[in-house]
Amino acid sequence: MTTKVLAIDDSRTIRNLLRVSLESAGFEFHSACDGQEGVDVFPDVDPDVVITDINMPKMDGFGVIGSLRSGPNRTNVPILVLTTESSDDLKARARGAGATGWIVKPFDDASLVSVLRRLTGHVS
């Protein structure tokens, strides 16, 4: 069974880097270009894990986390924050909202793949 990842980031470059990294590691990759689109496509994608940026137009990462944890599509899937931000305050706010983990950009492919496999329990 293939692990489905939904990556939400307004940077096309980051989405492309994630796509290459995750597809080459055997993940099924889906993406959205802002928080609102990510929340909108979530039920159709039905991902095993979500990766979200924090700073995005329309809805930021905190909005994404809040919507996925308490909105109509309420879910317990792991949510990883992938961002250039590294302040303890933001990390605590993300954890409080329901984020599972935090990875600072630029990300290391092998580390990201390892974290995703650990979170989803899918080891290949």
PEFEN-V85801 format. One record per pair of residues at least 24 apart in sequence whose C-alpha atoms are under 6 Angstrom apart, sorted by the first residue. I is the first residue (numbers start at 1). GAP is how many residues later the second one is. D is the distance in whole Angstrom. If there is no record, write none. Layout:
i: {I | I}
gap: {GAP | GAP}
d: {D | D}
//
This chain:
i: {2 | 3 | 3 | 4 | 4 | 4 | 5 | 5 | 5 | 5 | 5 | 6 | 6 | 6 | 6 | 7 | 7 | 7 | 7 | 8 | 8 | 8 | 8 | 9 | 9 | 9 | 10 | 10 | 35 | 35 | 35 | 49 | 49 | 49 | 50 | 51 | 51 | 51 | 52 | 52 | 53 | 53 | 53 | 66}
gap: {25 | 24 | 25 | 24 | 43 | 44 | 24 | 25 | 42 | 44 | 45 | 24 | 25 | 41 | 44 | 24 | 43 | 44 | 45 | 24 | 25 | 30 | 44 | 24 | 25 | 44 | 24 | 46 | 24 | 25 | 29 | 28 | 29 | 30 | 29 | 28 | 29 | 30 | 29 | 30 | 28 | 29 | 30 | 31}
d: {6 | 5 | 6 | 5 | 5 | 5 | 5 | 6 | 5 | 5 | 6 | 5 | 5 | 6 | 5 | 5 | 6 | 5 | 6 | 5 | 6 | 6 | 5 | 5 | 6 | 5 | 5 | 6 | 4 | 6 | 6 | 6 | 5 | 6 | 5 | 6 | 5 | 6 | 5 | 6 | 6 | 5 | 5 | 6}
//
